[in-house]
Amino acid sequence: MADEHQPAVPIAIEQVVDRLAELEVVLGEPARVALPRVRQRLIAAMAARDRGDPLAAVELIGQAMEGLAGLAGQLDPAEALLMRALAQRFRTALVRGDETTAKEAAALMFDESGARKRPKS
């Protein structure tokens, strides 16, 4: 149904996908190589969510976040530790259904990456 409540976390996935281009600009060539795989996993996660497979969706999101942490590791190993911890926090929050913590972890990952929030049009 069109008016059916949709949880905020799946919307956050779309926001992450939308903002990946910002990371390419900020992080340069390493991001251009790594981010297509991250994007592909997040799109696959949305498809899993839409077909009613939340476990697959969470697994794919975790893989995507690990890809972001790996990208951070190429640029700054200390930053990678933080990104991996945030990715684990994000994944754990999704499994528990804790939308607030998942959003906070995703926002922190983007803040740490140097990406900037764009105003909604």
N, C-alpha and C positions, 0 to 999 in steps of 0.2 A: 504494500500500500504506500502511496506517495506521502501520506501524512504520518506514517509510522515513525516512532522515535528512533533515531539512529544515534548510537553512542558517539561521544566526542573523540575518542581515540581513533576510530577510522578516519574521521575528518583530519586529524593530525597527520595521518599518513599522507593524505593528499597535499597537505601543507608542506611536508618534508620534501615530497617529490617536486613540488613547485619551486622550492627554494634551493634545490640542488644546483641550478645554474649559477646562483650566487657564489657557491663554493668553488665552482670552476674559475670564476673571475678572481676570487681571493687567493686561491691556492695554486693556480696556474696549471702547467703541464701534467704534474702527477695526478691532479684531479680529473683532467680530461681523459686520462686512461682508466682510472678507477671508478669514476662516478656512473658511467653507463651500466656497469654491473650492479651497483647499488640501486640505481633507478629501476632496472629490470626486476630485481628481487622485491622492491617495494610495490611495483605494479602487480607482480605475481601474488604478493600478500593481499592486495586489495581484491584480486580475483578470488583468492581462497576465502576471504571474508565474505564476499558477495555470494559465493556458492555454499556458505554456511559451514566452513571448515576453519574454526578459529585456531585450532592447534597448528595447522599448517601456516596460517597467517602469522601467528606469533613466531614460529620458527623462521619464516622468511624475513620477517622484520628484524629478528635477532641477527640473521646472516648479513642483512644490509647494514645494520649498525656496526657489526664487527668489521665490515668493509670500510666504513668511515673511520673506525679506530685504526685499522691498518694503514689507511691513508695518512692519518695523523702521525703514526709511527715512522713513516718515511720522512716526514718533515721535522718531527721533534719527538724522540722516544719518551720523554717525560710527559708530554701532552698525550701520547698514546695511552699511557696508564690511566689518566683521568678519563679519556674518551671511552676506554674499555669499561671502566667502573660505571660511567653514565649509561653505556649501552646495556650493561647487566641490570642496572636499576630500571631502565626503560622496559626491558624484556620481563623482568619480575613483576613490575607494575601491571603490564598487559595481562600476564597470566592470572594475577589476582583480581583483575578487573578494576584496578585503581587508576581511573582516568586522570585524576589530578596529578599524581606522581609521574605518570607516563608523560603528560604534557610538560611538566617541569623538567624532567630529564631530557626530553627532546629539545626544549628551549635552551637548556644549559649547553647541550652539545653544539647547537648553532651559535650561541654566544661565544663559546670557546673557539669555534672554528674561524671566527672573524666575520661571518655572514651577518648581515643586518636585516632587521625586519622591515618589510615594505608595508606602507599603509595600504589598507584595503580600499579598492576603488568603488 
